[in-house]
Amino acid sequence: MDSNPLSFGCIILMNMCLTAPVHEKLQTGAKVAVKYPNSKFYAVDFTTQNSNNDNITFISCDIYQILPFPDNEFDYVFSRDKTDFFAKDKFQGFLFEIFRILKPGGWLEIDHSFPDNDDAHGSAVTRLSAAYASWHKERGIDFDFIIYLEDYLQMTGKAEVISSQIVKLPPGDDYSEEFICEAGSYYINLMKEFLAPYMGISFEEYERLSSEIENERARQW
């Protein structure tokens, strides 16, 4: 007998950046939805996508506001890279909102990527990473608090079991290399509108910097 609760039917919220042209992000959720037709999947982003699967619903909403779901609605919530949008004093409210819509005994998974300080990075990556971190820090968004995520979860008083892991993806793996390159290029281009003026450079210079980063990654991998 299949003991997987997805087989019997669960309600899952995927809170992630679905607008990125990183097909694995969407395909993963879609594949799970096809495999478990008895479960319902909701994907939240600032824009919506289309799906041929009847058990996937895309919802556009502002995550700074109350999420458009009733209390105790979801068995599982997956949040990807939303910590980039919250200062420390606001992130706690986001966690409380997630716990509000999560069923008692439900599961919350938070996935977040952040730049490391690897000396092997080239000058272009180092320059952009420093500007990226500085821009966020000036707005009260400090990536260090991701390392202390367990403490933030404990402060809610809502989490019964907490487990966390920091993983450094090594270069050379075919899947991670393709995924990271595609996602990285997308996010670098997405940040151009606010990061180029912050760095005091033109959009053209920013695009040249982006090309240098791609070349550095190609040489490293």
Secondary structure, 3 states (H helix, E strand, C coil): CCCCHHHHCCEEEEECCCCCCCHHHHHHHHHHHHHCCCCEEEEEECCCCCCCCCCEEEEECCCCCCCCCCCCCEEEEEEECHHHHCCHHHHHHHHHHHHHHEEEEEEEEEECCCCCCCCCCCHHHHHHHHHHHHHHHHCCCCCHHHHCHHHHHHHHCCCCCCCCCCCCCCCCCHHHHHHHHHHHHHHHHHCHHHHHHHHCCCHHHHHHHHHHHHHHHHHHC
